[in-house]
Amino acid sequence: DILAQASNCQHPMACLQPLLLIIVATGAAGALRARLAASSILPDDTSCYMPADKGLSYKGLVTSTVSGRTCQKWTEMHPWDATVVQGEGLGNHNYCRNPDKSQDEPWCYTLDPVVEKETCSIPACPEKERDFTSEADELAMEIGAADCECADQLYGSTETTKDTSVPLALVLTGRSKSGKPCKCRPRAAHPRT
């Protein structure tokens, strides 16, 4: 069975193609089965936790501790009684949490009968929140990308079917959506086959 083979795959990316074929061939029910099988081959969630609340708000999907031990479900009583801890985000799963702020970061009860609980290997979130819009603008400037509104100048008006394009020699600058001047450059023509 291809799902059993994929879960034991040495090179996970190479095994995903057969899983995609299963999704296409079997529809939504097959997609769910394939997703569940793939979850054992794909890397764990690597989101971060907020140090300010000691990971109380962490809702990630990490299921192992810093030493590699597998976490026990929060609803189980063996090997440890995990039901004694109450808090938001606990349930029938084994994701790392810090519901009682008893540790400085997310933790879990382990399936190891010798080690009761242990913190998880989850990075702390940066103190300053990322400004994705600003980062995108900076990256666009760095790589020379422009969102110039030059379509009318380069390709003709979108309001009419008449050829209203401006000869390239006359096209110098346009304006970006933010109003800054930018150079209008035609896109590279794709050779026709």
N, C-alpha and C positions, 0 to 999 in steps of 0.2 A: 504494500500500500504506500502511495507516494507521501502521505502525511507522516507516516512513521519514519520513512527515509529522511524527510526534511528535518524532523526534530533531532536527528542524529548527525546532521550535516556538519562537516568540518569547515566548509566555506559557505556561510549563510546566504550571502548575496547570490551565489550560484544556484541555491536551492529555491529562491523566491520565484523564478520563472515558472516552474511546475505549479506552484501555489496559485499564481495568477491565472494559469490555464484552468485550474479547478474553479476559481471564482467565476470566470467567464462561462464555463461549461455548466455549472450547477446553479447559478443564480444566487439570490440572497441567502438562502439556507446554506449553500456551499460556501459562500463568502464568510459567514460566521464561523463555520467549522475551520476554514483555512486560516482565519484570523486567530482563532484559539490555538491552532497548531503552530502558527508563525510566532505567537507570543513567547514560546519557549526558545526560539532561535534568535529573535531580535534583541538588541541591547536594552537594558533597563532604562527607565526614565532618568534623566540626569538633571532635573530641575533643581532649584536651590531653596533653602529655607531662610526665613528672616531671623537674624540673631536677636533683634530687639524683643521678639516674643518667644525666643528659645525654640522656634519651630512649631509653635502652637497652630499657626495658620498653614503649615505645610500640608498639601494635599497631593503630593507626588506619588509615584508608583514604585519606588524602590522597595525591594522585599528581602534584602540581605544586610547583614551588619558589616562593620569595618573589618572584621576578621573573616568574612565570607560565610558566616552561619546563616541559614535560612530562617526567616522570621516565622513565628507561630501566628495563626489567625487570632484575632482579638476576641473571638467568640468561643475559643477552645479552652479546655481546662487541663489539657495534657500536652507536654510534660509540666507546664506551669499554669496556674489559674489566672489567665489573662482577663477574666471577667470581673476581677476586683477593681480594675481601673475603669473609670467612666469618663466620657468626654466626647466632644464633637469630632466627627470624622472616623469613629471606630465602628466596626461592623464585621460582617462575614468576609474579611479579607486579611491579608498579612502585610499590608503596607506599613512602612515606618511612620510613626507619629510621636508626638509629645503631648498627649492630652492633659496631663496633670502638671506639666512643666517641672517634672522631677529631675530632668537632665538638662544640660545646656543646649541640646540639639535633639532632633528626632531620634527615636530609639524603638526597639521592639523586644518582645519576649522571644527567645530563640527556641528552636526545636531540639537543641542540645540539652540533654538532661543534667549536664554539669554546670552550664552557664545560663542563668535565669534570664537576664536581659543585657542588652548591649546597644551602644549607639550605632547609627548607620552612617555609611560613607556618602554624605550628601553635602555638596559645597554650600557655603554661606552666600546669600545674595549680596551683591554690592550695595553699599549704603545709599548711593545715589541711584535713583531710577533712571533707566535709559530713556533718552528722547529719540525715538526711532525716526521721526520726521526730520529732525535736525541731522541725524546720522546719514539719512538717505540723501539729503541736500548736499552734505559735505562729500559723500562718496560720488555723487553725480558730478560735482565740480572736479574732483580728483581724477576721474576717468574720462572727463570731457563730455559727458552726456549732457544733453540739453533738452528741455521740454519746450523749445521754442514753438510758438504758434505761427508757423511759417507755411502751413499747408496751402493757403490761398496763393502765396507768392511762388511757391515751388511747383505746385501741382494744379493750380487753378482753383477757382471758387467752388465751394461745395454747394452753393445755392443755385447754380445754373449748369447746363450741359455744354455751354459754349466754352471754348478754350480761352481761359482768362489768365493763364500762367504768365509769369514775368520772366523774361530771359535771364539766365543765371548771371550774366555779366552785370545786371542791374540789382541783383539781390545782395544786399550787404548785411543788414541786421534785422532781427525781429524782436519780439518781446516775449519773455517767459511768462508763465501763468502768474508769477509773483511780481511781474512788471519790470524785471531787470532786462537790459538789452542782452541779446545773444546772437551769434552768427547762425544764419540759415544755411544749412548744408543739405544738398540732396542726398537721399538714401542711395546706397550702391545698387545699381540695376542688377537684377538677377538674370543670367543668360537663359534664354528660352530654349527648351528642348524640342 
